[in-house]
Amino acid sequence: MGIFGLIYGYRLASQFGGVKVTAGVYQQNEFLSNVALFFVKQANKMFGLLPPDNIVFFNEYTRIRYTQVFKKNYATSPLLPIGVALPKIDPGRARPMQYGRLVSVGNLVDFKTYNEHVIRTVSLLAADYPQLRYDIYGDGDQLALLNELIAELKLESVVKIHGRIPYSDFSSTVESAMGFIGSGTALLEAAALRVPSVTGIESIKTPQTYGFLSDVTGYSYNELIPGLKLVPIVDVIRKLLNSDSEENQRIGQQCAEKAAEFSIEKTIDGLHQMTRTARITTIKLSFIFKISFFLSFLYLAMLDGLHINRKFRMRRDQK
């Protein structure tokens, strides 16, 4: 992914010349790993050497943060939505809605802390809302911990983890939900289906959210951003549970209108423009550098494999 694609781009530029190496920043920590190894330091340095015209940011916050860290002016760097293919919805068709059913779809990894927060929130509301159900679709290294939490809170009849689903089943799985909680493109696609979609903030330690996707300004919506107003997840879910079908449809429509800002057509147009403005990357990597870089990567892989130091693997969750 990110770092490794950038390294490959530099290798092509070094070998053939005349190559425009570009990079995209979506997850804020992708090129900011704080592991003190030659491989990681040089990989981050490679990003810092790229001219601003060769970098695309997918939300406002990452552009601000990278400006601060790399001490460069990224004002000319394209700012594009993380594009999704929006489904074609019949505006005259009322969306079927199953009262009380909440859904999340995504990998169960440690930086997606909202899964745990929602489970704990459901435990607070279950007695007052007997129809409340929370269906989680996904798999990952947090599966066992989440199942233990469900058992600890005695929520086996309320919260279910169903495992992965094919992408082709996403719409049919999500569209009847009373609400969707998630991050990344799954949140956008659920919102595009007119499902009220609650932002699950990555790596947040408290059970809070920015509210519905429609409450967010701009493209920054799933990362913890200093100064952005937070609200308790319990308040947002309770609002859904207290709403009638008409109110649910209204919130869903507002989320769909916000999701339209992330249309993949906008992203494609911006990337086409970038092919004209990006600069050719001129670089020569010495044989000694390549050997040192490769050996440092092997050392990093050994530390990770032996569970001695996994900070690079977990860079997206670094604080």
Secondary structure, 3 states (H helix, E strand, C coil): CHHHHHHHHHHHHHHHCCECCCEEECCCCCCCCCCCCHHHHHHHHHHHHCCHHHEEECCHHHHHHHHHHHCCCCCCCCECCCCECCCCCCCCCCCCCCCCEEEEECCCCCCCCHHHHHHHHHHHHCCCCCCCEEEEECCCCCHHHHHHHHHHCCCCCCEEECCCCCHHHHHHHHCCCCEEEECHHHHHHHHHCCCCEEECCECCCCCEECCEHHHCCCCCCCECCCCCCCEEHHHHHHHHHCCCHHHHHHHHHHHHHHHHHHEHHHHHHHHHHHHHHCCCECCCCCHHHHHHHHHHHHHHHHHHHCCCCCCCCCHHHCC
